[in-house]
């Protein structure tokens, strides 16, 4: 199919394209605190939204830009560290104690600049070389934060990193934290849905499909790819801040090599072709991480088998559907003759 970046858009408005199931799911999420307990709100959905935000940036890079990055969790951890350094924590000898309205935007901006630098290095390669460069960045950041005590407080990191109490609300309480993470997830889901259909997103997909043709048409391939890294860093930074607030601490292990690979698994399992995929993958990951360990312990298999369970599940889903869970869902709907837009049988 020919790709024409200047073709006028004739798609229906965004609200008209929202499937009915999305309205139902949205209503359930808004009323979740009515019938769900603090554990579910905080440990399951709060963490799922935060991890989904981080993986959402990977969806932009890999799904729409064709660039697989293992540094998304590193960017998230970098934002958390910057907020701990410029904001408040129990390590008063390092934390500067700046007000939240200065420290939070500064942390996000610095994370975006950090991601831009990573992108500037990575976009000059392709395939396995891009993966290796971003993996090297993730490993270097992990070991640097672990060994540096003057700025990153070494192996211990920062604790008592709590959100500011705005409007007299404790945002680390399960219900406020749930709504805060839900609001951020909804906001950036909508932003990504819009951007991937905007001229920049269409051009990025054109670069993914045929970079030589896009360059011949006058588009800067390098600039679009680097800009994608910058854009993907913003939801990752906010997700990293939410994770830090939720756990009340940040350490080198937060942005280690293992979590970096977990982000890729979350994005791929959910489905890279749609922005909702990372949140589906994150929810599945959190549920497994929360309950599978207890099941494995009860069976006498040991908690260390959890990673094996995740790996086997990842291989099964990818083997059945390269598009992840969303791909399996689409195949089931197609087999039943269900229209993807209206949710009705054709």
Secondary structure as UniProt FT lines:
FT   TURN            5..6
FT   HELIX           14..17
FT   HELIX           20..30
FT   HELIX           32..35
FT   HELIX           38..39
FT   HELIX           40..46
FT   HELIX           47..58
FT   HELIX           59..64
FT   HELIX           72..86
FT   TURN            92..94
FT   HELIX           100..122
FT   TURN            123..124
FT   HELIX           128..147
FT   TURN            154..156
FT   STRAND          158..159
FT   HELIX           166..168
FT   TURN            171..172
FT   HELIX           174..195
FT   TURN            196..197
FT   HELIX           199..209
FT   HELIX           211..216
FT   TURN            217..218
FT   HELIX           221..247
FT   STRAND          249..250
FT   HELIX           252..255
FT   HELIX           257..270
FT   TURN            272..273
FT   TURN            275..276
FT   HELIX           277..298
FT   TURN            299..300
FT   HELIX           303..305
FT   HELIX           306..320
FT   TURN            322..323
FT   HELIX           324..335
FT   TURN            336..337
FT   TURN            340..342
//
